[in-house]
């Protein structure tokens, strides 16, 4: 379980860095949809932070409930990563 928790932590850390990178790129560009893009990026930040809190809460509950939550956490983390990668690709 510890390896899996570390893997999720690393993935969340990568997502965090990509959100910061995307925000900096959005703030420095002249996109017509800049306000909308920054609002959507803020939503990604909220989803990231919520997932991180839920993972911590699950760790505190112990292994008995961890396996039931594991797949959902992984899917959410993958979804966040995919979304932020699409944003970065869109920026070029």
PyMOL commands that set and color helices and strands:
alter all, ss='L'
color gray80, all
select helices_A, chain A and resi 2-27+34-61+63-91
alter helices_A, ss='H'
color red, helices_A
deselect
rebuild
show_as cartoon
